[in-house]
Amino acid sequence: MATITLKGNPIETAGNLPAIGSQAPAFTLTRTDLSNCSQDDFAGKTIVLNIFPSIDTSVCAASVRRFNAEAILQKDTVVLCISADLPFAHKRFCEADGLDNVIPLSVFRAPAFGTDYGVTITTGPLAGLLARAVVIINPDGKVVYTELVPEIGQEPDYHKAISMLS
């Protein structure tokens, strides 16, 4: 388990992020059209997992917008924006903001994702949602970068994550 904070108050997650160099845990999540999506759909590409509590918060929305702007600049890279929000919320948000360089995905049919990646919040008022994290998986399926953002209201270190893609 990892400890992060929400407005300075400690909360815990279901585990820890995957270790650098380890094989990324397999996942199948739900696209905005309700179809399944797995990491196998992106064979040969670098995968950025932008994981967050809810698209309907300002910090989460900012991370989706930022990664959308950065994604188009990266060759052979996909950015998956992942939360427990329903696919309809992801679709509404991305369409309203014209965000089409990221792939929004929901864990609503895949609760194991949060456990496998150690990001399900287990205590506090956000229990059941996902912690804010970034995980980068190389084309061989190995984890090459992780960040568990220590404070839910803080944005990830975009510069550091993006520098791992160059």
RONUDO-256962 format. One line per 8 residues: their letters; for each residue x, y, z of N, C-alpha, C, O. Coordinates in Angstrom, 2 decimals, decimal comma. Each point is the difference from the previous one (the first is absolute). Layout:
<atoms>
a	X:Y:Z:X:Y:Z:X:Y:Z:X:Y:Z  ... $
</atoms>
This chain:
<atoms>
matitlkg	0,84:-1,17:0,00:-0,84:1,17:0,00:0,89:1,24:0,00:1,10:-0,01:0,56  -1,59:1,07:-1,20:0,71:1,28:0,00:-0,88:1,03:0,70:-1,22:-0,12:0,02  1,86:1,12:0,55:-0,73:1,09:0,63:0,19:1,25:-0,82:1,12:0,39:-0,33  -2,24:0,24:-0,01:-0,02:1,30:-0,69:-0,86:0,91:0,85:-0,45:-0,39:1,08  0,22:1,62:-1,54:-0,85:0,89:0,78:-1,10:0,61:-0,86:0,12:0,12:-1,22  -1,18:0,25:1,90:-1,11:0,75:-0,59:-0,16:1,23:0,88:-0,45:-0,10:1,15  0,81:1,25:-1,68:-0,02:1,26:0,76:0,80:-0,14:1,29:-0,40:0,50:1,06  1,54:-1,18:-1,17:0,89:-0,16:1,13:-0,32:-1,15:0,93:0,80:-0,32:0,88 $
npietagn	-1,95:-0,32:-1,05:-0,40:-1,11:0,86:0,41:-1,33:-0,64:-0,29:-0,23:-1,17  0,95:-0,63:1,94:0,47:-1,28:-0,56:-1,16:-0,91:-0,43:-1,01:-0,13:0,70  1,19:-0,49:-1,86:-0,89:-1,05:-0,50:0,91:-1,08:-0,59:1,16:0,25:-0,29  -1,71:-1,44:0,13:0,82:-1,13:-0,44:-0,51:-0,59:-1,30:-1,17:0,12:-0,35  2,10:-0,78:-0,35:-0,35:-0,71:-1,22:0,09:-1,51:0,23:0,52:-0,45:1,02  -1,03:-0,30:-1,97:-0,07:-1,45:0,10:1,36:-0,68:-0,09:0,12:-1,18:0,33  0,87:1,89:-0,75:1,32:-0,61:-0,17:1,00:1,03:-0,44:-0,07:1,17:0,38  1,01:-1,61:-1,19:1,03:0,88:-0,54:0,00:-0,09:-1,51:-0,47:-0,98:-0,58 $
lpaigsqa	1,00:2,01:-0,07:0,13:-0,03:-1,45:0,92:-1,14:-0,40:0,84:-0,42:0,79  -0,99:-0,09:-2,01:0,89:-1,06:-0,45:1,46:0,48:0,02:0,27:1,18:-0,21  0,63:-2,08:0,46:1,42:0,34:0,07:0,56:0,32:-1,39:-0,40:-0,60:-1,00  1,32:1,55:0,97:0,70:0,31:-1,25:0,69:-1,28:-0,48:0,64:-0,69:0,80  -0,77:0,38:-2,06:0,61:-1,20:-0,57:-0,88:-1,22:0,03:0,30:-1,01:-0,65  -1,41:1,08:1,40:-0,91:-1,15:0,06:-0,92:-0,01:-1,22:-0,18:1,01:-0,66  -0,40:-2,17:0,40:-1,00:-0,11:-1,06:-1,26:0,73:0,47:-0,45:-0,22:1,12  -0,10:1,08:-1,95:-1,21:0,73:0,38:-1,16:-0,98:0,17:-0,18:-0,89:-0,84 $
paftltrt	-0,60:1,05:1,90:-1,17:-0,88:0,16:-0,97:0,15:-1,19:-0,23:1,10:-0,50  -0,31:-2,21:0,07:-0,96:0,01:-1,10:-1,27:0,72:0,43:-0,37:-0,04:1,18  -0,29:0,69:-2,12:-1,27:0,66:0,32:-0,91:0,01:-1,21:0,45:0,01:-1,14  -1,73:0,00:1,42:-1,04:0,23:-1,00:-0,95:1,01:0,61:-0,65:-0,28:1,01  0,56:1,45:-1,63:-0,83:1,09:0,49:-1,08:0,32:-1,03:-0,08:-0,65:-1,04  -0,76:1,64:1,34:-1,15:0,30:-0,86:0,15:1,35:-0,68:0,24:1,02:0,65  -0,38:-1,03:-1,97:0,05:1,23:-0,81:-1,33:0,76:0,11:-0,97:-0,50:0,58  0,94:1,70:-1,13:-1,21:0,81:0,06:-1,16:-0,60:-0,81:-1,16:0,34:0,23 $
dlsncsqd	1,48:-1,23:-1,19:-1,08:-0,67:-0,76:-0,40:-1,33:0,64:-0,73:-0,78:-0,60  1,23:0,54:1,82:-0,27:-1,19:0,81:0,71:-1,27:-0,49:-0,26:-1,09:0,50  1,16:1,24:-1,48:0,80:-1,15:-0,43:1,19:-0,18:0,94:0,38:0,91:0,74  0,21:-2,09:-0,79:1,16:-0,30:0,82:1,27:0,55:-0,63:0,10:0,14:-1,21  0,86:0,15:2,07:1,29:0,49:-0,43:1,07:-0,60:0,92:-0,12:0,09:1,22  1,14:-0,69:-1,80:1,08:-0,56:0,81:1,33:0,51:-0,51:0,09:0,59:-1,07  0,96:-0,82:1,85:1,31:0,46:-0,43:0,43:-0,72:-1,28:0,83:0,52:-0,74  -1,39:-1,69:0,46:0,31:-0,72:-1,23:-0,43:0,79:-1,24:0,54:-0,22:-1,09 $
dfagktiv	-1,50:1,13:1,25:-0,45:0,83:-1,11:1,08:0,98:-0,45:-0,11:0,60:-1,07  1,16:-0,44:1,86:1,04:0,98:-0,29:1,37:-0,64:-0,13:1,02:0,60:0,35  -0,99:-1,82:-0,86:1,25:-0,74:-0,16:1,00:0,85:-0,80:-0,34:0,61:-1,01  1,58:-0,58:1,49:1,06:0,73:-0,69:0,05:1,48:0,33:0,83:0,72:-0,55  -1,71:-0,26:1,42:-0,03:1,41:0,37:0,36:0,18:1,47:-0,13:-0,92:0,81  0,57:2,11:-0,49:0,17:0,39:1,39:-1,37:0,42:0,51:-0,73:0,72:-0,69  0,37:-1,17:1,88:-1,31:0,31:0,57:0,19:0,84:1,26:0,72:-0,38:0,92  -1,37:1,55:-0,90:-0,02:0,85:1,18:-1,36:-0,18:0,66:-1,03:0,26:-0,60 $
lnifpsid	1,05:-0,71:1,85:-1,24:-0,11:0,78:-0,11:1,25:0,87:0,77:0,17:0,95  -1,72:0,69:-1,27:-0,30:1,17:0,81:-1,20:-0,40:0,86:-1,14:0,00:-0,47  1,40:-0,33:1,72:-1,01:-0,55:0,91:-0,42:1,10:0,98:0,84:0,73:0,52  -2,16:-0,61:-0,27:-0,48:1,09:0,86:-1,35:-0,33:0,60:-0,67:-0,93:-0,45  0,26:1,68:1,50:-1,26:-0,30:0,69:-1,26:0,24:-0,85:-0,84:-0,89:-0,10  0,69:2,09:-0,50:-1,24:0,29:-0,73:0,21:1,13:-1,01:0,58:1,04:0,32  -1,05:-1,25:-1,51:0,09:1,00:-1,06:-0,75:1,28:0,36:0,25:1,06:-0,58  -1,16:-1,15:1,54:-0,81:1,16:0,38:0,63:0,87:1,08:-0,70:0,75:0,68 $
tsvcaasv	2,02:-0,85:-0,51:0,70:0,90:0,92:1,02:0,79:-0,81:0,48:-0,46:-1,03  -0,15:1,65:1,50:0,86:0,89:-0,78:1,40:-0,54:-0,23:0,54:0,16:-1,09  0,05:-0,80:2,09:1,36:-0,51:-0,15:0,02:-1,19:-0,97:0,90:-0,11:-0,83  -1,88:-0,76:0,95:-0,08:-1,14:-0,91:-0,22:0,47:-1,44:0,63:-0,50:-0,93  -1,53:1,44:0,76:-0,26:0,55:-1,32:1,26:0,64:-0,57:0,28:-0,14:-1,19  0,48:0,85:2,02:1,23:0,65:-0,44:1,01:-1,05:-0,48:0,69:0,22:-0,99  -0,61:-1,36:1,68:0,96:-1,02:-0,43:-0,39:-0,61:-1,34:0,87:-0,30:-0,82  -2,16:0,11:0,59:-0,45:-0,53:-1,29:0,31:1,00:-1,11:0,48:-0,38:-1,07 $
rrfnaeai	-0,75:1,65:1,32:0,31:1,03:-1,00:1,49:0,07:-0,30:0,40:0,08:-1,17  0,43:-0,11:2,21:1,45:0,10:-0,18:0,53:-1,21:-0,77:0,77:0,16:-0,95  -1,19:-1,37:1,34:0,48:-1,17:-0,72:-0,54:-0,03:-1,42:0,67:-0,52:-0,89  -1,86:1,05:0,65:-0,54:0,10:-1,36:0,92:0,86:-0,86:0,28:-0,35:-1,15  0,18:1,48:1,69:0,90:0,89:-0,74:1,36:-0,65:-0,24:0,60:0,20:-1,06  -0,12:-0,95:2,02:1,32:-0,63:-0,12:-0,03:-1,25:-0,86:0,99:-0,32:-0,67  -2,09:-0,40:0,67:-0,08:-1,29:-0,69:0,27:0,13:-1,49:0,66:-0,85:-0,59  -1,15:1,90:-0,01:0,15:0,17:-1,44:1,48:0,20:-0,40:0,37:-0,21:-1,15 $
lqkdtvvl	0,44:0,63:2,11:1,42:0,27:-0,26:0,86:-1,25:0,12:1,18:0,03:-0,35  -1,74:-1,12:0,84:0,77:-1,21:0,27:-0,24:-1,06:-1,07:-1,14:-0,36:-0,29  2,23:-0,13:-0,28:-0,10:-1,02:-1,04:-0,22:-1,38:0,65:0,61:-0,32:1,02  -1,49:-0,47:-1,61:-0,26:-1,36:0,45:-0,36:-0,08:1,48:0,41:-0,93:0,70  -1,19:1,90:-0,24:-0,42:0,07:1,40:-1,50:0,23:0,06:-0,54:0,78:-0,78  -0,12:-1,46:1,71:-1,42:0,25:0,26:-0,14:0,39:1,47:0,72:-0,49:0,86  -1,68:1,37:-0,61:-0,29:0,42:1,36:-1,40:-0,48:0,35:-0,98:0,37:-0,65  0,91:-1,21:1,67:-1,28:-0,52:0,48:-0,35:0,75:1,28:0,77:-0,03:0,97 $
cisadlpf	-1,91:0,69:-0,95:-0,46:0,76:1,16:-1,03:-0,85:0,72:-1,08:-0,28:-0,53  1,42:-0,14:1,75:-0,73:-1,06:0,69:-0,57:0,48:1,34:0,72:0,57:0,82  -2,01:-0,81:-0,63:-0,64:0,29:1,29:-1,18:-0,94:0,20:-0,32:-0,82:-0,87  -0,32:0,95:2,02:-1,20:-0,79:0,29:-1,26:0,66:-0,54:-1,10:-0,54:0,16  1,24:1,69:-0,81:-1,16:0,65:-0,61:-0,63:-0,92:-1,03:0,68:-0,82:-0,61  -1,97:0,96:0,41:-0,65:-0,75:-1,06:0,51:0,48:-1,36:0,40:1,15:-0,14  -0,42:-2,02:-0,87:0,45:0,39:-1,33:-0,74:1,22:-0,54:0,56:0,77:-0,79  -1,82:-0,58:1,20:-0,79:1,12:-0,49:0,58:1,33:0,47:-0,01:0,98:-0,75 $
ahkrfcea	0,53:-0,94:1,97:0,62:1,22:0,53:1,29:0,30:-0,75:0,26:1,15:-0,35  0,53:-2,18:0,09:1,23:0,19:-0,78:-0,33:0,56:-1,38:0,63:0,95:-0,47  -1,62:-1,54:-0,17:-0,38:0,43:-1,36:-0,48:1,45:0,01:0,42:0,80:-0,83  -1,30:-0,48:1,77:-0,52:1,38:0,10:1,14:1,00:0,15:0,05:1,00:-0,70  0,86:-1,28:1,62:1,11:0,92:0,27:0,91:0,14:-1,22:0,30:1,11:-0,42  0,14:-2,21:-0,14:0,94:0,07:-1,12:-0,63:0,64:-1,23:0,66:0,77:-0,70  -1,92:-1,06:0,43:-0,68:0,63:-1,14:-0,17:1,49:0,23:0,22:0,79:-0,92  -0,62:-0,38:2,11:-0,22:1,42:0,30:1,29:0,80:-0,13:-0,03:1,16:-0,41 $
dgldnvip	1,18:-1,78:0,75:1,28:0,69:-0,06:0,77:-0,28:-1,29:1,10:0,52:-0,19  -1,67:-1,33:-0,71:0,68:-0,31:-1,25:1,29:-0,78:0,21:0,97:0,19:-0,73  -0,96:-1,07:1,70:1,21:-0,77:0,32:-0,06:-1,34:-0,73:-0,77:-0,88:0,35  1,60:0,75:-1,37:-0,02:-1,24:-0,77:1,37:-0,66:-0,15:0,16:-0,91:-0,81  0,83:1,37:1,58:1,32:-0,60:-0,04:0,23:-0,99:1,14:1,03:-0,67:0,05  -1,99:0,59:0,87:0,07:-0,95:1,11:-1,15:-0,99:-0,14:-0,98:0,25:-0,70  1,12:-1,37:1,37:-1,05:-1,02:-0,01:-0,56:-0,10:1,41:0,67:-0,53:0,89  -1,89:1,02:-0,68:-0,61:-0,08:1,34:-0,54:-1,41:0,25:-0,66:-0,59:-0,85 $
lsvfrapa	0,97:0,07:2,05:-0,42:-1,35:0,36:-0,55:-0,03:1,42:0,45:0,73:0,88  -1,43:-1,60:-0,69:-0,62:-0,17:1,31:0,33:-1,37:0,58:0,13:-0,99:-0,72  0,01:0,95:2,05:0,22:-1,26:0,71:-1,31:-0,56:0,56:0,03:-0,93:0,81  -1,17:1,48:-1,21:-1,25:-0,39:0,64:-0,32:-1,48:-0,14:-0,74:-0,54:0,83  1,27:-0,14:-1,84:-0,18:-1,45:-0,13:1,27:-0,77:0,37:0,06:-1,22:-0,15  0,95:1,94:0,62:1,30:-0,64:0,26:0,61:0,48:1,32:1,04:0,66:-0,01  -1,67:-0,97:1,13:0,53:0,45:1,28:1,40:-0,54:0,31:0,72:0,57:0,81  -0,34:-1,67:-1,45:1,34:-0,57:0,24:1,10:0,94:-0,45:1,12:-0,07:0,52 $
fgtdygvt	-1,40:0,95:-1,47:1,02:0,94:-0,48:0,59:0,79:1,17:1,22:0,10:0,14  -2,07:0,46:0,69:0,46:0,82:1,12:0,82:-0,77:1,00:0,93:0,54:0,59  -1,27:-1,79:-0,40:0,76:-0,86:0,91:1,32:-0,41:-0,65:1,05:0,07:0,63  -1,11:-0,48:-1,89:1,21:-0,44:-0,71:1,04:1,10:-0,12:1,20:-0,26:0,06  -1,66:1,49:-0,22:0,91:1,14:-0,12:0,21:0,72:1,33:0,77:0,96:0,06  -1,43:-1,41:1,00:0,18:0,57:1,33:-0,57:1,38:0,17:0,47:0,75:0,86  -1,47:-0,38:-1,64:-0,51:1,37:0,02:-1,41:0,16:0,54:-0,48:1,13:0,10  -0,20:-2,20:0,26:-1,34:0,16:0,58:0,15:0,62:1,39:0,75:-0,51:0,84 $
ittgplag	-1,45:1,59:-0,61:0,01:0,65:1,31:-0,89:-0,82:0,92:-1,14:-0,31:-0,34  1,68:-0,06:1,51:-0,72:-0,90:0,90:-0,54:0,67:1,26:-0,83:-0,57:0,70  1,30:1,79:-0,41:-0,47:0,70:1,20:-0,37:1,44:-0,35:0,40:0,51:-1,05  -1,16:0,12:1,93:-0,36:1,40:-0,20:-1,20:0,18:-0,91:-0,59:-0,98:-0,45  0,23:2,24:0,19:-1,22:0,29:-0,75:0,05:-0,40:-1,47:-1,05:-0,10:-0,64  2,25:-0,15:0,09:0,10:-0,41:-1,40:0,19:-1,50:-0,16:0,35:-0,47:-1,08  -0,57:-0,29:2,16:0,16:-1,46:-0,06:-0,80:-0,56:-1,16:-1,17:0,32:-0,19  1,82:-1,18:-0,59:-0,62:-0,60:-1,17:0,41:0,65:-1,30:-0,10:-0,61:-1,06 $
llaravvi	0,58:1,86:1,13:0,50:0,67:-1,20:1,49:-0,33:-0,15:0,58:-0,66:0,86  0,02:1,13:-1,95:1,41:-0,25:-0,25:0,84:1,19:0,43:-0,43:1,15:-0,13  1,61:-1,42:0,63:0,96:1,05:0,34:0,56:0,60:-1,29:-0,09:-0,61:-1,07  0,67:1,78:1,18:0,62:0,65:-1,16:1,40:-0,59:-0,20:0,84:0,04:0,90  -0,62:-0,59:-2,08:1,28:-0,64:-0,29:0,28:0,04:-1,50:-0,91:0,16:-0,82  2,18:-0,31:0,49:0,42:-0,16:-1,39:0,88:-1,24:-0,06:0,93:-0,15:0,80  -1,22:-0,73:-1,75:0,80:-1,19:-0,23:0,31:-0,03:-1,50:-0,89:0,16:-0,83  2,16:-0,36:0,50:0,39:-0,11:-1,41:0,50:-1,41:-0,25:0,84:-0,53:0,72 $
inpdgkvv	-1,40:-0,07:-1,77:0,31:-1,37:-0,39:0,68:0,05:-1,37:-0,53:0,60:-0,94  1,69:-1,24:0,82:0,71:0,03:-1,27:-0,62:-1,00:-0,99:-0,87:-0,78:0,39  1,31:0,80:-1,66:-0,59:-0,90:-0,99:0,15:-1,49:0,33:-0,73:-0,83:-0,55  1,67:0,49:1,43:0,17:-1,39:0,41:-0,90:-0,38:1,19:0,06:-1,13:0,49  -0,89:2,08:-0,02:-0,92:-0,27:1,10:0,61:0,16:1,38:-0,59:-0,41:1,00  1,77:1,01:-0,94:0,68:0,22:1,29:-0,30:1,40:0,52:-0,10:0,96:-0,77  -0,04:-0,86:2,09:-0,21:1,29:0,64:1,33:0,74:0,03:0,99:-0,52:0,52  -0,97:1,74:-1,08:1,25:0,77:-0,06:-0,07:1,29:0,83:1,03:0,64:0,23 $
ytelvpei	-2,23:-0,27:0,22:-0,15:1,22:0,80:-1,27:-0,11:0,82:-1,02:-0,50:-0,48  1,09:0,97:1,72:-1,20:0,09:0,83:0,06:1,26:0,85:1,07:0,44:0,42  -2,23:0,11:-0,16:-0,15:1,09:0,96:-1,34:-0,14:0,68:-1,04:0,02:-0,65  1,06:-0,17:1,95:-1,22:0,07:0,81:0,02:1,41:0,57:0,83:0,31:0,85  -1,75:0,53:-1,29:-0,01:1,40:0,44:-0,35:0,01:1,49:-1,02:-0,56:0,41  1,86:1,20:0,41:-0,17:-0,10:1,45:-1,23:0,70:0,57:-0,50:-0,39:1,05  0,00:1,40:-1,74:-1,18:0,75:0,45:-1,01:-0,03:-1,14:0,30:0,42:-1,11  -1,50:-0,91:1,40:-1,04:-0,15:-1,03:-0,24:1,30:-0,77:-0,24:-0,03:-1,21 $
gqepdyhk	0,31:1,17:1,88:-0,27:1,28:-0,65:1,17:0,56:-0,80:-0,08:1,13:-0,50  1,14:-1,90:0,37:1,21:0,43:-0,72:0,04:-0,67:-1,37:-0,41:-1,15:-0,14  0,92:1,86:-0,87:0,16:-0,60:-1,32:1,27:-0,85:-0,05:0,91:0,21:0,80  -0,86:-1,15:-1,72:1,22:-0,80:-0,13:1,16:0,84:-0,52:-0,19:1,12:-0,47  1,38:-1,68:0,55:1,20:0,66:-0,52:0,07:-0,28:-1,50:0,66:-0,94:-0,44  -1,36:1,76:-0,34:-0,09:-0,21:-1,45:1,38:-0,02:-0,64:0,30:-0,86:-0,82  0,54:1,81:1,21:1,32:0,12:-0,61:0,79:-1,30:0,15:0,58:-0,49:-0,97  -0,57:-0,06:2,16:0,75:-1,23:0,26:-0,58:-1,17:-0,79:0,73:-0,78:-0,61 $
aismls	-2,05:0,66:0,61:-0,65:-1,09:-0,74:0,28:0,12:-1,49:0,36:-0,99:-0,64  -0,52:2,16:0,10:0,18:0,19:-1,44:1,45:-0,18:-0,41:0,29:-0,46:-1,10  0,64:0,83:2,00:1,41:-0,19:-0,31:0,35:-1,48:-0,15:0,97:-0,35:-0,67  -1,76:-0,53:1,28:0,22:-1,44:-0,12:-0,41:-0,53:-1,38:0,34:-1,13:-0,37  -1,05:1,94:-0,39:-0,48:-0,42:-1,32:0,98:0,34:-1,11:-0,13:-0,48:-1,12  1,11:1,31:1,43:0,94:0,45:-1,05:1,13:-0,96:-0,19:0,87:0,23:-0,83 $
</atoms>
